[in-house]
Amino acid sequence: MEPNSVQPSNQSAFDALDICCRIIIQKMGSKVIEEWRVSDYNKLSSQLGKQTKVYLSVNTLKRLFGQLKTPQRYFPQKATRDALAQFIGYRDWQEFELVSLSTQPEVTNPEGFEKLVEVENPIHLQRKSNKKTYIYTGLMASLLIALIAWFVVWKAEGDPSDTELICENPFGNVPHTAVFKLKSKKALKDGDEYKVDFMDEALQSPISGKKEIAKFFRNPGVVYATLLYHDKPIDTVSIFMQTKGWVANSGNDTSRAYPISGLQPLNPKNIYVSKKQLDSAGLATNRPFLVGFSNIKPSNISGDNFSFTCRVFSEQNRPGTQCVETTIIILGAIHRHLLTLNRSNCVAFSQYKFSEKRVLGSDQFLGALAFDPINGGDIEIRVENKKASVILNGKKVLSTRYEKSIGKVMGIKILFSGIGKAVSPKLQDLKTKEVF
């Protein structure tokens, strides 16, 4: 995204932008802005995009931090300013500007940033005259009054974090229609801006007041429905589509699912479906497709202390498919772990996600996760006290930590691009030795 430059009506807007930039630099680490390289800007762009859905190019970020010379000082458009404010914890730019310019928080000034602004805008850092000081004092007082008034109104209306998302029937089989409603200590209004995000399993839906919404889920697994207020998450509930042992389903996209053999249990020692079974299910195998094996049920196994082992086989490239993926998902009651593996020439599409800790192959080179199980390959995932390790064909290739528990293990999913096979998957609690 390459936002257009606009020009603010007063200097205070630039002051707020300075503060915002300094906070962002601090958030990204200890490196001073003059030492940033393209990789640092790409990292910021990626994190900003994931959090706000606004992606800024390297050149835009360089202009923002003054590393790219422009005829006049760069000032981004409103959508970009809102994203920057959200990235550092505010609802939008207006809220950040009110708070930052009223309170003038102490922010460590990264070395080189003020020097840079001085080169770009020599007048900006000169001492203000007494007249300007009086003007700014009056402006700050007005902004502070407005902020206090907004806070009083907000408290009168109630804290949105007091609102909970309730699922009236969180446990079901496949397919399953789940019903959702809001519960709050305050009186809910129909105009309140609440939404529910269902990941990739259903469309995001608005919800308000006493209104209920129903969602249809066609795939075995666990869906983490997140309640959003002004697009910020405030609560999450889980919905469980259970199975009777290992079952298979497939699809060409996320809009349709094809139960295979009526979701009848498969042999847990040799989990596989044939092309004939896929054809019988109505799947168009002449186009790229996924085959998913799922085993979903409650357990007492800790999602933060377990070992998972499995031998997998994948097929060769299919027409229209350059990269053949193998994905393992461990579904917890609260969150999940996910590991996507590719062959060495496709590791840009590999990723791992252990609870909140996520790394994409497009952001960081994951060559160690190269995996080609055409002739069979062994996968082991081991999690001990929130420290996760990945072992491929007997070699440890990844070790990382995460902070947020995923709760009890509620299911396992094994996904293949095309037809694949899983042999004797086993998940066991490291402490109790309970086997899933």
C-alpha positions as CSV (number, residue, x, y, z in Angstrom):
1,M,0.0,0.0,0.0
2,E,1.4,3.4,-1.0
3,P,-0.6,6.1,0.9
4,N,-0.9,9.6,-0.5
5,S,0.6,12.5,1.4
6,V,-1.6,15.2,2.9
7,Q,-0.7,18.4,4.7
8,P,-2.0,19.1,8.2
9,S,-3.4,22.4,9.2
10,N,-1.1,22.9,12.2
11,Q,2.2,22.0,13.7
12,S,0.7,19.9,16.5
13,A,-0.1,17.2,14.0
14,F,3.6,16.8,13.2
15,D,4.3,16.8,16.9
16,A,2.0,13.9,17.3
17,L,3.5,12.1,14.3
18,D,7.0,12.5,15.9
19,I,5.8,10.9,19.1
20,C,4.1,8.1,17.2
21,C,7.2,7.3,15.2
22,R,9.4,7.2,18.3
23,I,7.0,4.8,20.0
24,I,7.0,2.5,16.9
25,I,10.8,2.5,16.8
26,Q,10.9,1.5,20.4
27,K,8.4,-1.2,19.9
28,M,10.5,-2.7,17.0
29,G,13.6,-3.0,19.2
30,S,16.7,-1.2,20.3
31,K,18.2,-0.5,16.8
32,V,18.4,3.2,16.0
33,I,16.5,4.4,12.9
34,E,19.7,5.2,11.0
35,E,20.8,1.6,11.2
36,W,17.5,0.2,9.8
37,R,17.9,-1.9,6.7
38,V,15.2,-3.1,4.2
39,S,14.7,-6.2,6.4
40,D,13.7,-4.0,9.3
41,Y,11.2,-2.0,7.2
42,N,9.8,-5.3,5.8
43,K,9.4,-6.6,9.4
44,L,7.5,-3.5,10.5
45,S,5.3,-3.6,7.3
46,S,4.5,-7.3,8.0
47,Q,3.6,-6.7,11.7
48,L,1.6,-3.6,10.9
49,G,-0.3,-5.5,8.3
50,K,-1.1,-8.5,10.4
51,Q,-2.4,-6.3,13.3
52,T,-4.2,-3.6,11.3
53,K,-4.7,-5.0,7.7
54,V,-2.9,-1.9,6.4
55,Y,0.4,-2.8,4.6
56,L,2.9,0.0,3.9
57,S,5.7,-0.2,1.4
58,V,9.3,0.2,2.3
59,N,9.5,3.6,0.6
60,T,6.4,4.8,2.4
61,L,7.9,3.8,5.8
62,K,11.2,5.5,4.9
63,R,9.3,8.7,4.1
64,L,7.4,8.4,7.3
65,F,10.6,8.1,9.4
66,G,12.4,10.7,7.3
67,Q,14.9,8.3,5.7
68,L,13.7,9.2,2.2
69,K,14.1,12.8,1.1
70,T,10.9,14.6,0.0
71,P,10.3,18.3,-1.1
72,Q,8.1,18.8,2.0
73,R,7.8,16.8,5.1
74,Y,5.7,13.7,4.6
75,F,2.4,13.4,6.4
76,P,0.3,10.3,5.7
77,Q,-3.4,10.1,5.0
78,K,-5.9,9.4,7.7
79,A,-6.3,5.6,7.0
80,T,-2.5,5.2,7.5
81,R,-2.4,7.4,10.6
82,D,-5.3,5.3,12.1
83,A,-3.3,2.1,11.4
84,L,-0.1,3.6,13.0
85,A,-2.1,4.5,16.1
86,Q,-3.8,1.1,16.3
87,F,-0.4,-0.5,16.0
88,I,0.7,1.1,19.3
89,G,-2.5,0.4,21.2
90,Y,-5.0,3.2,20.4
91,R,-8.4,3.1,18.8
92,D,-7.5,5.5,16.0
93,W,-5.4,8.5,15.2
94,Q,-7.8,11.0,16.9
95,E,-7.6,9.2,20.2
96,F,-3.8,9.0,20.0
97,E,-3.4,12.6,19.1
98,L,-5.7,13.7,22.0
99,V,-3.8,11.6,24.5
100,S,-0.3,12.2,23.3
101,L,-0.5,15.9,22.9
102,S,-2.4,16.4,26.2
103,T,-0.2,14.3,28.4
104,Q,3.1,14.4,26.4
105,P,4.3,11.0,27.6
106,E,8.0,10.4,28.1
107,V,9.3,8.4,25.2
108,T,12.9,7.5,24.8
109,N,14.1,9.2,21.7
110,P,16.0,6.8,19.5
111,E,19.4,8.1,18.5
112,G,19.4,9.7,15.1
113,F,15.6,10.3,14.9
114,E,15.7,13.9,16.1
115,K,18.8,14.6,14.1
116,L,17.0,13.3,11.0
117,V,14.0,15.5,11.6
118,E,16.4,18.4,12.0
119,V,17.8,17.8,8.6
120,E,14.4,17.5,7.0
121,N,12.7,20.2,8.9
122,P,15.2,22.6,10.6
123,I,12.4,24.9,11.7
124,H,10.6,22.1,13.5
125,L,13.1,21.7,16.3
126,Q,13.8,25.4,16.9
127,R,12.7,26.9,20.2
128,K,9.1,28.1,20.0
129,S,8.4,31.8,20.7
130,N,6.4,32.8,23.8
131,K,3.4,33.6,21.6
132,K,3.5,30.1,20.1
133,T,3.8,28.6,23.6
134,Y,0.6,30.4,24.7
135,I,-1.2,29.1,21.6
136,Y,-0.1,25.6,22.2
137,T,-1.0,25.8,25.9
138,G,-4.5,26.9,25.0
139,L,-4.8,24.1,22.4
140,M,-3.6,21.5,24.8
141,A,-6.1,22.6,27.4
142,S,-8.9,22.4,24.9
143,L,-7.8,18.9,23.9
144,L,-7.5,17.8,27.5
145,I,-11.1,19.0,28.2
146,A,-12.3,17.1,25.1
147,L,-10.5,14.0,26.3
148,I,-12.0,14.2,29.8
149,A,-15.5,14.6,28.3
150,W,-15.0,11.6,26.0
151,F,-13.8,9.5,29.0
152,V,-16.8,10.5,31.1
153,V,-19.2,9.5,28.3
154,W,-17.3,6.2,27.8
155,K,-17.5,5.3,31.5
156,A,-21.2,6.2,31.5
157,E,-21.9,3.9,28.6
158,G,-19.8,1.1,30.2
159,D,-16.6,-0.7,29.4
160,P,-17.0,-2.8,26.2
161,S,-14.7,-5.4,27.7
162,D,-17.5,-6.2,30.1
163,T,-19.4,-7.7,27.1
164,E,-19.0,-11.5,26.5
165,L,-19.7,-13.7,23.5
166,I,-21.8,-16.7,24.4
167,C,-22.3,-19.8,22.3
168,E,-25.5,-21.6,23.4
169,N,-24.4,-25.0,21.9
170,P,-20.6,-25.1,21.5
171,F,-20.4,-28.9,21.1
172,G,-21.8,-30.7,18.0
173,N,-21.1,-33.1,15.2
174,V,-20.7,-32.4,11.5
175,P,-22.5,-30.4,10.2
176,H,-23.3,-28.2,13.1
177,T,-25.3,-24.9,13.5
178,A,-24.1,-22.9,16.4
179,V,-26.0,-20.0,18.0
180,F,-24.3,-16.9,19.4
181,K,-25.4,-14.0,21.5
182,L,-24.0,-11.2,23.7
183,K,-24.0,-11.0,27.5
184,S,-23.1,-7.7,29.2
185,K,-23.3,-5.9,32.5
186,K,-24.5,-2.8,30.6
187,A,-27.5,-2.2,28.5
188,L,-26.6,-3.2,24.9
189,K,-27.8,-1.1,22.1
190,D,-28.6,-2.2,18.5
191,G,-26.1,0.4,17.2
192,D,-23.1,-0.9,19.1
193,E,-20.3,-1.9,16.7
194,Y,-19.7,-5.5,17.7
195,K,-18.7,-8.2,15.2
196,V,-17.9,-11.9,15.4
197,D,-14.9,-13.3,13.5
198,F,-15.0,-17.0,12.7
199,M,-11.6,-17.4,11.2
200,D,-11.9,-19.1,7.8
201,E,-14.9,-21.2,8.7
202,A,-17.6,-18.6,8.2
203,L,-18.1,-15.0,7.2
204,Q,-17.6,-12.3,9.8
205,S,-21.0,-11.1,11.2
206,P,-22.2,-8.0,13.1
207,I,-24.0,-8.7,16.4
208,S,-25.7,-6.3,18.8
209,G,-28.3,-5.9,21.5
210,K,-30.4,-9.0,22.1
211,K,-29.8,-10.2,18.5
212,E,-28.7,-13.8,18.0
213,I,-26.8,-15.1,15.0
214,A,-26.5,-18.7,13.8
215,K,-23.5,-20.1,11.9
216,F,-23.3,-23.3,10.0
217,F,-20.0,-25.3,10.3
218,R,-19.3,-28.0,7.8
219,N,-15.8,-29.1,8.7
220,P,-14.7,-31.3,11.7
221,G,-12.5,-29.2,14.1
222,V,-12.5,-26.4,16.5
223,V,-13.5,-22.8,15.6
224,Y,-12.3,-19.9,17.8
225,A,-15.0,-17.3,17.4
226,T,-13.7,-13.9,18.4
227,L,-15.8,-10.9,19.5
228,L,-14.6,-7.6,18.1
229,Y,-15.5,-4.1,19.3
230,H,-14.5,-1.4,16.8
231,D,-12.4,-4.2,15.2
232,K,-10.5,-4.9,18.4
233,P,-10.8,-8.4,20.0
234,I,-12.4,-8.5,23.4
235,D,-13.5,-12.1,23.9
236,T,-13.3,-15.5,22.3
237,V,-15.4,-18.7,22.6
238,S,-14.7,-22.1,21.1
239,I,-17.0,-24.4,19.1
240,F,-16.2,-28.1,18.7
241,M,-17.3,-30.2,15.8
242,Q,-16.6,-33.7,17.1
243,T,-15.9,-36.9,15.2
244,K,-15.9,-40.6,16.0
245,G,-12.3,-41.4,15.4
246,W,-10.3,-40.3,12.3
247,V,-12.4,-39.1,9.4
248,A,-11.7,-37.5,6.1
249,N,-13.1,-34.6,4.2
250,S,-11.9,-32.6,1.3
251,G,-12.5,-29.5,-0.9
252,N,-11.3,-27.2,-3.7
253,D,-11.7,-24.1,-1.6
254,T,-13.0,-22.9,1.8
255,S,-16.6,-22.4,0.6
256,R,-17.4,-26.1,0.1
257,A,-16.6,-29.3,2.0
258,Y,-16.9,-32.8,0.8
259,P,-17.4,-35.5,3.5
260,I,-15.6,-38.7,2.3
261,S,-17.4,-42.0,2.9
262,G,-19.9,-40.2,5.0
263,L,-17.3,-39.3,7.6
264,Q,-17.0,-42.9,8.7
265,P,-14.0,-43.8,10.9
266,L,-10.8,-44.7,9.1
267,N,-8.1,-47.1,10.1
268,P,-6.0,-45.1,12.6
269,K,-2.9,-47.1,11.7
270,N,-3.2,-46.3,8.0
271,I,-5.2,-43.1,7.4
272,Y,-5.9,-42.8,3.7
273,V,-8.5,-42.2,1.0
274,S,-8.3,-43.2,-2.7
275,K,-9.1,-41.2,-5.8
276,K,-12.1,-43.3,-6.3
277,Q,-13.4,-42.3,-2.9
278,L,-12.8,-38.6,-3.7
279,D,-14.6,-39.0,-7.0
280,S,-17.6,-40.6,-5.2
281,A,-17.7,-37.6,-2.8
282,G,-18.1,-35.2,-5.7
283,L,-14.7,-33.6,-5.6
284,A,-13.2,-32.2,-8.8
285,T,-9.8,-33.9,-8.7
286,N,-8.7,-32.2,-11.9
287,R,-8.3,-29.0,-9.9
288,P,-6.0,-28.3,-6.9
289,F,-7.6,-29.7,-3.7
290,L,-6.9,-30.5,-0.1
291,V,-7.5,-33.7,1.8
292,G,-8.0,-33.4,5.6
293,F,-7.9,-36.0,8.2
294,S,-9.5,-35.1,11.6
295,N,-9.9,-36.6,15.0
296,I,-11.9,-34.3,17.3
297,K,-12.9,-35.1,20.9
298,P,-12.4,-33.7,24.4
299,S,-9.4,-34.8,26.4
300,N,-7.5,-34.1,29.6
301,I,-4.2,-33.8,27.8
302,S,-2.3,-30.5,28.2
303,G,-1.7,-28.7,25.0
304,D,1.5,-27.3,26.6
305,N,3.0,-30.7,27.5
306,F,2.7,-33.4,24.9
307,S,4.5,-35.3,22.2
308,F,3.0,-36.0,18.7
309,T,4.5,-38.4,16.2
310,C,3.4,-39.5,12.8
311,R,4.8,-40.9,9.5
312,V,3.3,-39.2,6.5
313,F,3.3,-39.8,2.7
314,S,2.5,-37.2,0.1
315,E,2.0,-37.5,-3.6
316,Q,4.0,-35.8,-6.4
317,N,3.0,-32.5,-7.9
318,R,-0.5,-32.4,-9.3
319,P,-1.5,-30.3,-12.4
320,G,-1.9,-26.7,-11.3
321,T,-0.1,-27.3,-8.0
322,Q,3.6,-26.4,-7.7
323,C,3.9,-26.7,-4.0
324,V,2.6,-29.8,-2.1
325,E,2.1,-29.0,1.6
326,T,1.7,-31.1,4.7
327,T,0.1,-29.4,7.7
328,I,-0.3,-30.6,11.3
329,I,-2.7,-28.8,13.5
330,I,-3.1,-29.5,17.3
331,L,-6.4,-27.9,18.4
332,G,-6.7,-26.8,22.0
333,A,-9.7,-25.6,23.9
334,I,-8.4,-22.0,23.8
335,H,-5.9,-21.8,20.9
336,R,-3.9,-24.0,18.6
337,H,-0.5,-25.1,17.3
338,L,0.1,-25.3,13.5
339,L,3.0,-26.5,11.4
340,T,3.0,-26.3,7.6
341,L,5.8,-28.0,5.7
342,N,6.9,-27.8,2.1
343,R,9.7,-29.1,-0.1
344,S,12.9,-27.0,-0.2
345,N,11.9,-25.0,-3.3
346,C,8.6,-23.9,-1.7
347,V,9.7,-23.1,1.9
348,A,8.4,-19.5,1.4
349,F,4.9,-21.1,2.0
350,S,6.0,-22.9,5.1
351,Q,5.0,-21.6,8.6
352,Y,4.8,-22.5,12.2
353,K,2.4,-21.2,14.8
354,F,2.6,-22.2,18.5
355,S,-0.2,-20.4,20.3
356,E,0.4,-16.7,19.7
357,K,3.9,-17.2,18.3
358,R,3.7,-17.3,14.5
359,V,6.4,-17.2,11.8
360,L,5.7,-17.2,8.1
361,G,8.2,-18.4,5.5
362,S,7.5,-15.2,3.5
363,D,8.8,-13.2,6.4
364,Q,11.7,-15.4,7.6
365,F,13.6,-18.0,5.7
366,L,12.5,-21.5,7.0
367,G,14.9,-23.6,5.1
368,A,15.4,-25.9,8.1
369,L,11.7,-26.9,7.7
370,A,12.2,-28.3,4.2
371,F,10.4,-31.6,4.0
372,D,9.7,-34.0,1.1
373,P,7.6,-37.0,2.2
374,I,7.0,-38.5,-1.3
375,N,8.6,-41.7,0.0
376,G,7.6,-41.2,3.6
377,G,8.8,-38.8,6.3
378,D,8.6,-38.8,10.1
379,I,7.2,-35.7,11.9
380,E,7.5,-35.2,15.7
381,I,6.2,-32.2,17.6
382,R,7.2,-32.0,21.2
383,V,6.0,-29.3,23.6
384,E,7.3,-29.1,27.2
385,N,6.2,-26.2,29.5
386,K,5.4,-24.0,26.4
387,K,8.7,-24.7,24.7
388,A,8.0,-26.3,21.3
389,S,10.4,-28.4,19.2
390,V,10.0,-29.9,15.7
391,I,11.9,-33.0,14.7
392,L,11.9,-34.1,11.1
393,N,13.2,-37.5,10.2
394,G,15.0,-37.7,13.5
395,K,16.6,-34.3,13.3
396,K,15.6,-31.3,15.5
397,V,15.0,-28.4,13.1
398,L,13.2,-25.9,15.3
399,S,12.9,-24.8,18.9
400,T,10.8,-21.9,20.1
401,R,8.8,-20.6,23.1
402,Y,5.3,-19.1,23.4
403,E,3.4,-17.5,26.3
404,K,-0.3,-18.2,26.1
405,S,-1.6,-21.7,26.9
406,I,-3.8,-23.4,24.3
407,G,-5.7,-25.4,27.0
408,K,-6.6,-29.0,26.8
409,V,-6.1,-30.9,23.5
410,M,-9.4,-31.1,21.7
411,G,-8.4,-32.5,18.3
412,I,-5.8,-33.2,15.7
413,K,-5.9,-32.3,12.0
414,I,-3.6,-33.5,9.2
415,L,-3.9,-31.8,5.9
416,F,-2.4,-32.6,2.5
417,S,-2.3,-30.8,-0.8
418,G,-3.7,-33.6,-2.9
419,I,-3.9,-37.2,-1.8
420,G,-1.7,-38.1,1.3
421,K,-1.5,-40.8,3.9
422,A,-0.8,-40.6,7.7
423,V,0.5,-43.7,9.5
424,S,-0.2,-44.3,13.2
425,P,-0.4,-40.7,14.5
426,K,0.1,-40.6,18.2
427,L,-0.3,-37.7,20.7
428,Q,0.6,-38.4,24.3
429,D,0.6,-36.3,27.5
430,L,4.2,-36.0,28.7
431,K,3.2,-36.1,32.4
432,T,0.1,-38.3,32.7
433,K,1.0,-40.5,29.6
434,E,-2.6,-40.3,28.5
435,V,-2.9,-41.0,24.8
436,F,-5.3,-39.0,22.6
